[in-house]
């Protein structure tokens, strides 16, 4: 039974990152991970308490624009597995889960950055093959992307399932500081690249005023993201209602045959 639970936990860790990077069903959130982990481990109450704790830690944290953040979903998953394996007391389980999960979540930053770096080579390789019109080979190469992301969560989860929390702390102590610093720098650059790519597909010129207002509110006035979102919603609602009124007025004028005096028509 323990072997089956371990395999299912590792499988859940793979599904979690696939969903986050592709399907976006939102099953990578800690509380959602806790639901499935609780079913697998047969202790829903402990799992949901631990998942809720990590969910509170994850509030307001998102890897927008390609940025890398602590993988609290992975932290909750590993923490739940180790905690349920080691104790039956909920308070002790929560303490064990935090002690094990937090290092795993922090390690998830480095693994996420590494996976994204490796996938750039996969993308370039697929592009080179596509340029030669060999699309079957391109599809085979692109499958490496999900495999790399799956390994980024499956490996630490499998190590925790086999060796417990000691292996995670050992890895963090063994990895040289220059390597983790390099990954941190790369992780800091990814949000800038992501935002730049996002702006390329957005109607920036049309809504440049709104973009500048949001930037000033966040960067200079230090307004929280919720406040900026509310102001953005207010401006969007005002723009929507104004445009709807213009559209309704134009349709009414067309139906009644009323034309503005300034309108001229070529004969």
Secondary structure, 3 states (H helix, E strand, C coil): CHHHHHHHHHHHHHHHHHHHHHHCCCCCCHHHHHHHHHHHHCCHHHHHHHHHHHHHHHCCCCCHHHCCCCCHHHHHHHHHHHHHHHCCCHHHHHHHHHHHHHHHHHHHHHHHHHHHHHHHHHHHHHHHHHHCCCHHHHHHHHHHHHHHHHHHHHHHHHHHHHHCHHHHHHHHHHCCHHHHHHHHHHHHHHHHHHHHHHHHCCCCCCCHHHHHHHHHHHHCCCCCHHHHHHHHHHHHHHHHHHHHHHHHHHHHHHHHCCCCCCCCCCC
